[in-house]
């Protein structure tokens, strides 16, 4: 059995390795750079690079790469070997401080949203000392930021680090007002829960829709799906368990703290969650989690699907982003303590988050806006597109008492007694879990449940950090000028609760009455789709805040909107073209073949006896012939809509056209095809069905 402590972090150039391999002055300089964000001097950088190279070679590495996260949503890497040659063409093993600190990459093929033209190809990767280097395969991977020749951020790491800096500055100002002089840093702490599907590789390869788009574009409802609720947290199948064991081992060796694993709701669906760490490290680690999930699946002759909605009619996959704030002294600033009514510091941070989420709800929504996630949000399996905050009973009562100036009577702590003497009694939490809330307080953190399973968590944390930092800055400005801190503090909390109460909701987020109340009475946004959500990023209030906190320049934000809109358009267009391709080359021929089989069967029956009934065959022939006509008509309409979309050069206009015309045409084409699947013989259907896929992994 694998010893976790023996392998954990063995492929990480972590603090333990640096302490052993670096001189004390260099080690202290590196740690200061990591903690304080200072630049490392050339001498220390050279010593670090030498130690890192020696460690990597001992581990079998032959190459190094600057590992970065461009706006594609996945990671990128270009490998260089450690080999140099001397005048006699003899091999030298070299890795300089300069090579560690920065590299040059051709940026022309990465999306930039207009930040640079194609002929301005040069890009730079810059070492992020706050995230440990690691070995993957035979390559030393150095986490880096990625920027253009003109200095604009072309990645997700750079703005995330900027947002962490912003919230650190403003949160420390608040702590100083409360007399805290010990804390030197406030770090956004994040733990991501990653949902995914596992299916047989042989079945995956027989479905063009899964291969081309990551989701099934056709598929009739199977006799059994998730109706019995027997998969969620059920016994894990041995083959899946073996996969999970290998996945955990791969992640632990990389220093990724994989913690929790279980079956999710839909058949074939599972989840992995990691222990909390700093937001930028958690983002790096989640990218590794997704990569290792896919790689490990291949080793088990499986395929890992990370699409938000790979199958119709069962739950899709999300990525719950658990977010909190912690000091470098180990204090969780979102821990209410036993008496939250008396915890003024906690209440002030809570008020800041409430205001931030209310004022910048559209930024949080667009941070989870993709074509895949549009299929999942609000589908009785994920939060609705309307942003709201769930606080639970105790905190809600506390805030109501503060707002109304009334006396808080305290929250009755309950003890659970289950009526069996052998079972222990235990305290009941002061709040339930609300699985329909997009942004729920869960004891000492907030859980943002909107992020899609294939997304980077970077964008969600950028927007959340930035919005909270901006609100904390307003709070600090006001409190620092106050003559009576206690009075001003109480009034600030009371006023914030009063002004932003509309964002608080403890009820059922799936209830249509709530959606009506939220939009018509409370004035909350309901940005249901990606083309509706993304352009809101450029609203002046959003741009002003992001520029004020030095997260994005205006051009950088516009570029991201453009890239995301372009991705949406290309995704939907590829799906539409894939549907037409599958209909013409697989589904229609399969139905035709079955029609001939039916006709042949009817003819053979009549040869035996003219009295034999062929009503069954006749009925099926008539129904399938009609369905074929419907499929042909729907395919022509989809094809025509796609051709119109291709002529629209503006991605915002194209996205809206696709939403309003192409996606409905895709649904219209799918419907008769799925009906045909139910009518045709299994032997003639050209690709695996949902029944095959859901219960194929044994």
Secondary structure, 3 states (H helix, E strand, C coil): CCCHHHHCCCCEECHHHHHHHCCHHHHHHHHHHHHHCCCCCHHHHHHHHHHHHHHHHHCCCCEEEEEECECCCCCECCEEECEEECCCCCEEECCCHHHHHEEEEECCCCCCCCCCCCCCCEEEEEECCCCCEEEECCEEEEEEEEEECCCCECECHHHHHHHHHHHHHHHHHHHHHCCCCCCCCEEEEEEEEEEEEEEEHHHHCCCHHHHHHCCCCCCCCCCCCCCCCCCCCCCCCHHHHHHHHHHHHHHHHCCCCEEEEEECCCCCEEEEEECCEEHHHHHHHHHHHHHHHHHHHHHCCEEEECCCCCCCCCCCCEEEEEEEEEECCCCECCCCCCCHHHCHHHHHHHHHHHHHHHHCHHHHHHCCCCHHHHCCCCCCCCCCCCCCEECCHHHHHHHHHHHHCCCCCCCCCCEECCCCCCCCCEECCCCCCCCCCCEEECCCCEEECCCECCCCCHHHHHHHHHHHHHHHHHHHHHHHCCCCHHHHHHHHHHHHHHHCHHHECCCCCCCHHHHHHHHHHCCCCCCCCHHHHHHHHHCHHHHHHHHHCCCCCHHHHHHHHHHHHHHHHHHHHHHHHHHHHHHHHHHHHHHHHHHHHHHHHHHHHHHHCCCCCCHHHHHHHHHHHHHHHHHHHHHHHHHHHHHHHHCCCCHHHHHHHHHHHHHHHHHHHHHHHHHHHHHCCHHHCCCCCHHHHHCCCC
